[in-house]
Amino acid sequence: MPSPGGRERRLGWSLRIWVACVALLLLGPTLVVIPMSFSAGETFQFPPREWSLRWYVSFFSSPEWVGSLLTSIEVGLLVAALSTVLGVAAAFGLDRTVWRGLGAVRSAMMAPMIVPGIVTAVAIYGIFLQWQLNGTLGGFVLAHTVLAVPFVVTSVGTSLAGYDRTVETASASLGANRVTTFVRVTLPLVLPGVGSGFVFAFVTSLDEVVIALFLQTPDIRTLPVQMYDSITLEIDPTIGAAASLIVVATTLVLLIPLLVRRQPSAPRSTS
């Protein structure tokens, strides 16, 4: 009979192969679009017959593409800041209160992550028409904040799950008030979760396209909307450069929390 150790080794290799196949399936489109963005052809080519930066030059020399990129960055930063403030407050409220209906409130706050995007987009569009927020920067920020807050709540809530509240009691016993305790004790301990929530909120806004399609106007549109129009209304290979920039930027932003957490702390000097 095969030994348990042999079965575990075979299971380990099978899981590794399966994970590699799934990773290849997920990364496949990226491995195609990035080489296409360096093509010198007049249309999409894979693999490219000739290599060139013409589509990146086209992207950064186009007022429409650059304008949509700057709009996406501006909206994303505002959404990340607003979502972080609201999400941190909500996460602390959910973690430190116990009352009937708390589970229902928690589920309702997670609804934007579950409800189909088109349903949320239609609802927001109908409300924003009455509030005259369609086609405004504030409308984009509020709409994307609705989608981003659950990610901040989840991230900060995970940090609070392993949080030891006795440190707050110790701080209070030493004379610190609630504000000082929060700023100097609580916030530094949950800061990794707060930073992760900020990053996820920014990426959520940067990649969102369904709601942005409803709220767009000729004067304000995000980069995903510009990409959607480029692929549906015309065949413009510039979208390859735009997609590559989005992939690289999103990957770098998502790696920031991992790099910060793995950064070794500076050794303390001894006297």
C-alpha positions as CSV (number, residue, x, y, z in Angstrom):
1,M,0.0,0.0,0.0
2,P,1.3,3.5,-0.8
3,S,2.5,5.4,2.2
4,P,0.7,8.5,3.5
5,G,3.8,10.6,2.7
6,G,3.7,9.5,-0.9
7,R,0.1,10.4,-1.3
8,E,0.7,13.8,0.2
9,R,3.6,14.4,-2.2
10,R,1.5,13.4,-5.2
11,L,-1.4,15.6,-3.9
12,G,1.0,18.5,-3.5
13,W,2.3,18.2,-7.0
14,S,-1.2,17.9,-8.4
15,L,-2.3,21.0,-6.6
16,R,0.7,22.9,-7.8
17,I,0.0,21.9,-11.4
18,W,-3.7,22.9,-11.0
19,V,-2.7,26.3,-9.5
20,A,-0.3,26.9,-12.3
21,C,-2.9,26.1,-14.9
22,V,-5.4,28.5,-13.3
23,A,-2.8,31.2,-13.0
24,L,-1.9,30.7,-16.7
25,L,-5.6,31.0,-17.6
26,L,-6.0,34.2,-15.6
27,L,-2.8,35.7,-16.9
28,G,-3.3,34.6,-20.5
29,P,-5.0,37.8,-21.7
30,T,-2.4,40.0,-20.1
31,L,0.4,38.0,-21.8
32,V,-1.3,38.7,-25.1
33,V,-2.3,42.4,-24.7
34,I,1.1,43.7,-23.5
35,P,3.0,42.4,-26.6
36,M,0.3,43.7,-28.9
37,S,0.7,47.2,-27.4
38,F,4.2,47.3,-28.8
39,S,3.1,46.4,-32.4
40,A,4.0,48.6,-35.3
41,G,1.0,47.4,-37.4
42,E,-2.1,49.4,-38.2
43,T,-4.3,46.9,-36.4
44,F,-4.1,44.3,-33.7
45,Q,-1.3,41.8,-34.3
46,F,-0.2,38.9,-32.1
47,P,2.6,38.2,-32.2
48,P,3.7,41.5,-33.6
49,R,5.6,41.4,-36.8
50,E,7.4,44.6,-36.0
51,W,8.0,46.3,-32.7
52,S,7.3,50.0,-32.0
53,L,6.2,52.5,-29.4
54,R,3.8,54.2,-31.8
55,W,0.6,53.4,-29.8
56,Y,2.1,54.6,-26.6
57,V,3.0,57.9,-28.4
58,S,-0.5,58.0,-29.7
59,F,-1.9,57.5,-26.2
60,F,0.1,60.3,-24.6
61,S,-0.4,62.7,-27.5
62,S,-4.2,62.3,-27.6
63,P,-6.1,64.8,-25.4
64,E,-9.0,62.3,-25.1
65,W,-6.9,59.5,-23.8
66,V,-4.8,61.7,-21.5
67,G,-7.8,63.5,-20.2
68,S,-9.6,60.3,-19.4
69,L,-6.5,59.0,-17.6
70,L,-6.2,62.1,-15.5
71,T,-9.9,62.0,-14.7
72,S,-9.6,58.3,-13.6
73,I,-6.7,59.1,-11.3
74,E,-8.5,62.2,-9.8
75,V,-11.7,60.2,-9.2
76,G,-9.8,57.2,-7.9
77,L,-7.8,59.2,-5.3
78,L,-10.9,61.1,-4.1
79,V,-12.8,57.8,-3.9
80,A,-10.0,56.1,-2.0
81,A,-9.8,58.9,0.6
82,L,-13.5,59.2,1.1
83,S,-14.0,55.4,1.2
84,T,-11.2,55.0,3.7
85,V,-12.7,57.5,6.1
86,L,-16.2,56.0,5.8
87,G,-15.0,52.4,5.8
88,V,-12.8,52.8,8.9
89,A,-15.6,54.4,10.8
90,A,-18.1,51.7,9.7
91,A,-15.6,48.9,10.5
92,F,-15.1,50.2,14.0
93,G,-18.8,50.6,14.5
94,L,-19.5,47.0,13.4
95,D,-16.7,45.7,15.5
96,R,-17.5,47.5,18.8
97,T,-21.3,47.5,18.9
98,V,-23.6,44.6,19.7
99,W,-27.3,45.1,19.0
100,R,-30.2,43.3,17.3
101,G,-30.0,43.6,13.5
102,L,-26.2,44.0,13.4
103,G,-25.9,41.1,11.0
104,A,-28.5,42.5,8.7
105,V,-26.6,45.9,8.6
106,R,-23.3,44.1,7.9
107,S,-24.9,42.2,5.0
108,A,-26.5,45.3,3.6
109,M,-23.1,47.1,3.6
110,M,-21.6,44.2,1.6
111,A,-24.4,44.4,-0.9
112,P,-22.5,46.4,-3.5
113,M,-20.0,43.6,-3.8
114,I,-22.8,41.1,-4.5
115,V,-25.4,42.9,-6.5
116,P,-24.8,42.9,-10.3
117,G,-23.1,46.1,-11.5
118,I,-25.8,46.9,-14.0
119,V,-28.5,46.9,-11.2
120,T,-26.4,49.3,-9.1
121,A,-25.7,51.4,-12.2
122,V,-29.4,51.8,-13.1
123,A,-30.4,52.7,-9.5
124,I,-27.6,55.3,-9.2
125,Y,-28.4,56.7,-12.6
126,G,-32.1,57.2,-11.7
127,I,-31.2,58.9,-8.4
128,F,-28.5,61.1,-9.8
129,L,-30.8,62.3,-12.5
130,Q,-33.0,63.8,-9.8
131,W,-30.1,65.2,-7.9
132,Q,-28.4,66.5,-11.1
133,L,-25.2,64.7,-10.4
134,N,-24.8,62.9,-13.8
135,G,-21.7,64.0,-15.6
136,T,-20.2,65.7,-12.5
137,L,-17.0,64.9,-10.6
138,G,-18.9,64.6,-7.4
139,G,-21.3,62.2,-9.0
140,F,-18.5,59.9,-10.1
141,V,-16.9,60.1,-6.6
142,L,-20.1,59.3,-4.8
143,A,-21.1,56.4,-7.1
144,H,-17.6,54.8,-6.9
145,T,-17.5,55.3,-3.2
146,V,-20.6,53.1,-2.9
147,L,-18.7,50.3,-4.5
148,A,-15.4,50.9,-2.7
149,V,-16.5,51.2,0.9
150,P,-17.2,47.4,1.4
151,F,-13.6,46.7,0.5
152,V,-12.4,49.1,3.1
153,V,-14.8,47.6,5.7
154,T,-13.6,44.1,4.9
155,S,-9.9,45.0,5.1
156,V,-10.1,47.0,8.3
157,G,-12.5,44.4,9.9
158,T,-9.9,41.7,9.2
159,S,-7.3,43.8,11.1
160,L,-9.7,44.4,14.0
161,A,-10.4,40.6,14.3
162,G,-7.0,40.1,15.8
163,Y,-6.8,43.3,17.7
164,D,-6.1,43.2,21.4
165,R,-8.2,45.9,23.1
166,T,-6.3,45.7,26.3
167,V,-3.7,48.1,24.9
168,E,-6.4,50.8,24.8
169,T,-7.1,50.1,28.5
170,A,-3.4,50.4,29.2
171,S,-3.3,53.7,27.3
172,A,-6.3,55.0,29.2
173,S,-4.7,54.0,32.6
174,L,-1.7,56.1,31.7
175,G,-3.8,59.2,31.2
176,A,-4.5,59.3,27.5
177,N,-7.9,60.4,26.3
178,R,-9.8,58.6,23.5
179,V,-8.5,60.7,20.7
180,T,-4.9,60.3,21.7
181,T,-5.4,56.5,22.2
182,F,-6.9,56.2,18.8
183,V,-4.3,58.2,17.0
184,R,-1.2,56.8,18.8
185,V,-2.3,53.3,19.7
186,T,-5.3,52.0,17.8
187,L,-4.6,53.5,14.3
188,P,-1.0,52.3,14.0
189,L,-2.0,48.7,14.9
190,V,-4.7,48.6,12.2
191,L,-2.8,50.8,9.7
192,P,-2.0,47.8,7.4
193,G,-5.7,47.1,7.0
194,V,-6.4,50.8,6.4
195,G,-3.7,51.0,3.8
196,S,-5.0,47.9,2.0
197,G,-8.5,49.3,2.0
198,F,-7.2,52.5,0.5
199,V,-5.5,50.6,-2.3
200,F,-8.4,48.4,-3.0
201,A,-10.8,51.4,-3.1
202,F,-8.5,53.2,-5.6
203,V,-8.2,50.1,-7.8
204,T,-12.0,49.5,-7.7
205,S,-12.6,53.1,-8.9
206,L,-9.9,52.9,-11.5
207,D,-11.3,49.7,-13.1
208,E,-15.0,50.4,-12.9
209,V,-16.8,50.9,-16.2
210,V,-20.5,50.0,-15.9
211,I,-21.6,52.9,-13.7
212,A,-19.1,55.2,-15.5
213,L,-20.9,54.5,-18.7
214,F,-24.2,55.8,-17.3
215,L,-22.6,58.9,-15.7
216,Q,-20.3,59.9,-18.5
217,T,-20.6,63.1,-20.6
218,P,-18.4,64.4,-23.4
219,D,-16.7,66.6,-20.8
220,I,-15.9,64.0,-18.2
221,R,-15.2,60.3,-18.8
222,T,-12.9,57.8,-17.2
223,L,-10.3,55.7,-18.9
224,P,-12.3,52.5,-18.9
225,V,-15.1,54.3,-20.6
226,Q,-12.7,55.7,-23.2
227,M,-11.4,52.2,-23.7
228,Y,-14.9,50.8,-24.1
229,D,-15.8,53.4,-26.7
230,S,-12.6,52.8,-28.5
231,I,-13.3,49.1,-28.9
232,T,-17.0,49.4,-29.8
233,L,-17.1,52.5,-32.0
234,E,-13.8,52.0,-33.8
235,I,-10.8,49.7,-34.0
236,D,-8.0,51.7,-32.4
237,P,-4.9,49.8,-31.4
238,T,-4.2,52.6,-28.9
239,I,-6.4,50.6,-26.5
240,G,-3.6,48.0,-26.3
241,A,-1.3,50.6,-24.8
242,A,-4.1,51.9,-22.5
243,A,-4.9,48.3,-21.3
244,S,-1.2,47.6,-20.7
245,L,-0.8,50.8,-18.6
246,I,-3.9,49.9,-16.6
247,V,-2.6,46.4,-15.9
248,V,0.9,47.6,-14.9
249,A,-0.5,50.4,-12.7
250,T,-3.0,48.2,-11.0
251,T,-0.4,45.5,-10.3
252,L,2.1,48.0,-8.8
253,V,-0.6,49.5,-6.6
254,L,-1.8,46.2,-5.3
255,L,1.8,45.2,-4.6
256,I,2.4,48.2,-2.3
257,P,0.7,46.7,0.8
258,L,2.7,43.5,0.4
259,L,6.0,45.4,0.0
260,V,5.2,47.6,3.0
261,R,4.3,44.6,5.2
262,R,7.5,42.7,4.3
263,Q,9.8,45.7,4.7
264,P,12.0,44.9,7.7
265,S,12.0,47.4,10.5
266,A,15.1,49.4,11.2
267,P,17.2,48.0,14.0
268,R,17.1,50.0,17.2
269,S,20.4,51.4,18.4
270,T,21.6,50.3,21.8
271,S,23.3,52.6,24.2
